[in-house]
């Protein structure tokens, strides 16, 4: 199964992500979830970005409205538009989930 997970919160969710089973997983950081892509705690990346085998995406509009530029995003994360997310849902992933 190809699963696209929308993560909209800054709270710790790596335990939940580890329990999700998918052959392919994409994680879209939206809303306050974008902080996983830009904030370091103790000079370390968010543990969410250590999710094994996942591809990471951050919504550009949510970065912009929180005052972050694309060049501040972790290199593991691809910045995407709403149109890109629609393409991911329609072309690349079979199921979606929201955390």
C-alpha positions in Angstrom: 0.0 0.0 0.0 1.1 3.5 -0.8 0.1 5.9 2.1 0.2 9.7 2.2 0.1 11.1 5.7 -0.8 14.7 6.4 0.8 15.9 9.6 -0.7 19.1 10.9 0.6 19.4 14.4 4.0 20.1 16.1 3.3 17.6 18.9 5.4 14.4 19.0 3.8 11.9 16.6 6.8 9.7 15.7 5.3 6.8 17.7 2.1 6.9 15.6 4.1 7.1 12.4 6.2 4.1 13.3 3.0 2.0 13.8 1.7 2.8 10.3 2.4 0.1 7.9 2.9 1.0 4.2 5.1 -0.2 1.3 5.6 3.5 0.4 4.9 6.4 2.8 4.8 10.1 2.1 4.5 12.6 4.9 3.1 16.0 4.1 3.8 18.7 6.7 0.9 21.2 6.8 -0.3 23.8 9.3 1.9 23.7 12.4 3.4 20.5 11.1 5.8 22.5 9.0 7.8 23.2 12.1 9.2 19.7 11.8 10.9 20.9 8.6 12.4 24.1 9.9 13.0 23.9 13.7 15.9 22.2 15.3 15.9 21.4 19.0 19.3 21.1 20.5 20.8 21.3 17.0 18.9 18.1 16.1 16.3 17.5 13.4 12.8 16.7 14.4 12.4 12.9 15.1 9.6 12.9 12.6 12.2 13.3 9.8 13.8 10.0 10.9 10.8 8.0 9.8 12.3 5.2 7.9 11.7 5.0 4.2 9.4 8.0 4.1 9.4 10.9 1.6 8.8 14.3 3.2 6.9 17.3 1.8 6.0 20.7 3.3 3.2 23.0 2.0 4.7 26.2 0.7 1.7 28.4 1.7 2.0 27.2 5.3 5.7 27.9 5.4 5.0 31.4 4.0 2.3 32.3 6.4 4.5 31.3 9.3 7.4 33.4 8.0 9.7 30.7 6.7 11.4 30.7 3.3 11.9 27.5 1.3 15.7 27.9 1.8 15.2 27.3 5.6 13.6 23.9 5.1 15.5 20.8 6.0 17.1 19.2 2.9 15.1 16.0 3.5 11.9 17.9 2.8 10.6 18.9 -0.6 8.5 22.2 -0.6 5.2 21.7 -2.6 2.2 23.6 -3.6 -1.5 22.7 -3.3 -1.4 21.5 -6.9 1.6 19.3 -6.1 -0.4 17.7 -3.3 -3.3 17.0 -5.6 -0.9 15.2 -7.9 0.6 13.2 -5.1 -2.9 12.1 -4.0 -4.1 11.3 -7.5 -0.9 9.8 -9.0 1.5 8.5 -6.4 -0.4 7.3 -3.3 -3.4 5.0 -2.9 -4.6 6.1 0.6 -4.4 9.1 2.8 -4.4 9.7 6.5 -4.5 12.8 8.7 -2.6 13.1 12.0 
